[in-house]
Amino acid sequence: QVQVVESGGGLVQPGGSLRLSCAASGSTFSNYAMSWYRQNPGKKRELVARITGTGGLDYEDSVKGRFTISRDNAKNTVYLQMDSLKPEDTAVYYCNARVGILSKYYDYWGQGTQVTVSS
């Protein structure tokens, strides 16, 4: 079982910045694909950014150039740096760890952290 814990959400004005952190347990963290998703009430959870174990990156189109995902394997932590925030970025942000074990993949989720962009 992998424990996933997010932190760093809050209220920020449009144009501001926030950094989310996500710590995941396990001795093979460097092999995990780590992702950030977001969700608003009544809407589908959507992928925001992903970083693979080999450093591959993927971003949702609306955040390209504004958000940066990174990881620190020594700390078992992934980050989401969010700049130039917009009101439409408001959502609950969830961290996901995808773990490969014997040709199968398992998804582990954090509890979510609220990000509110408002003046």
Secondary structure, 3 states (H helix, E strand, C coil): CCCEEEECCEEECCCCCEEEEEEECCCCHHHCEEEEEEECCCCCCEEEEEECCCCCEEECHHHCCCEEEEEEHHHCEEEEEECCCCHHHCEEEEEEEEEEECCEEEEEECCCEEEEECC
